[in-house]
Amino acid sequence: MSDATTHLLLPYILAAQAQKHVSHNEALRILDGLVQLSVLDRDLTTPPGAPTDGDRYIVPSGATGDWAGWDLNVALWTDGAWLRLPPRTGWRAWVEDEGLLLVYDGAGWVGTTPAALQNLALLGLGTTADGSNPFSAKLNAALWTAKTVAEGGTGDLFYTMNKETAGDDLGLTLQTGFVTRALVGLFGSDRFRLAVSADGSTFFDGLSVDNANGIVDQPRLPRFKAYTNYDNYVGVGTWTKIGLNNTDYNDQGAFDAANNHFVAPVDGTYLFGATLMYKVNASTAARMSGRLVLNGTTEIRGSLGEISATHVSLATALWLQTMVPLTAGDTVELQGYFRVADGYFAADHTSFWGCKIG
């Protein structure tokens, strides 16, 4: 019969043993050291100089002094001496300075973090997950990095999101104070969309990409083409705003037909162009000019043009084009001018167009 237990090596009290309390107390001492095992550290290779009774350590490889030869054993300071407790497979120990739970696998102390987590119903990282958000994380930074070739990976990194059908939604929701401000993804179709909102309920598409051909559209881009459906008479020697009372298109209502000018909805760089078609009044000797004017007073640099040769009615045209930075609320209008003789700017052929480009 053995004189110690199989797993914890607790000494038995033997028949006819003198001073039985010695064996009993030794067993209690070992039990006190091992049950609910928690060690202070597992990296010290030299025993601490002033241990407190009950202090426990996992001895690392290569330890010296009283711990020499105790590699991977548990060292317990009790009754003024170090007691060696050889680990058995399955022992668990909490490492206090690391906040880490270890288990002895027969060859060494290993972490208890599982190599795989499968089919979890809920996972919360720094917060509590729920049925609406079964994976939830509350943190200030996150990193995804590729597994390198040296580590057995490819060096590539793909993040894949999948939806069931084209009519479903798939995307990223970007919020402030849990109010959605932007959506990025495939919503209701397989077209790529970027939409923004000021209130979380009304959304505007800023960008749309057709997945069938890759053509990019900016549905909210301010752009227009206006024209006149009547002949605009202009006298000699007076710059006159051209009346443009119709539009072929007028996205975001940026062209104000009632006032015959474009109104910049936002700050940015804009491209404008115009066609001025001549129509004779009394003399083909009229000299036709045109320009674009900022806020009704300032000629936009690069927009002035003139044709000085003899005109042919409904055949002589002047084309203008320029680029200009605008502030929200700025206006741009088309003006015409005749010298030598008066004339008309012809209906249907006289037009003004523009769009935001940056």
Secondary structure by P-SEA (a helix, b strand, c coil): cccccccccccccccccccaaaaaaaaaaaaaacccbbbcccccccccccccccccccccccccccccccccbbbbbcccbbbbbbbcccbbbbbccccbbbbbcccbbbbccccccccccbbbccccccccccccccccbbbbbccccccccccbbbbbbbbcccccccccccccccccccccccccccccbbbbbcccccccccbbbccccccccccccccbbbbbcbbbbbccccbbbbbbccccccccccccccccccccccbbbbbbbbbbbbbbcccccbbbbbbccccccccccccbbbbccccccccbbbbbbbbbbbccccccccccccccbbbbcccccccccccccc
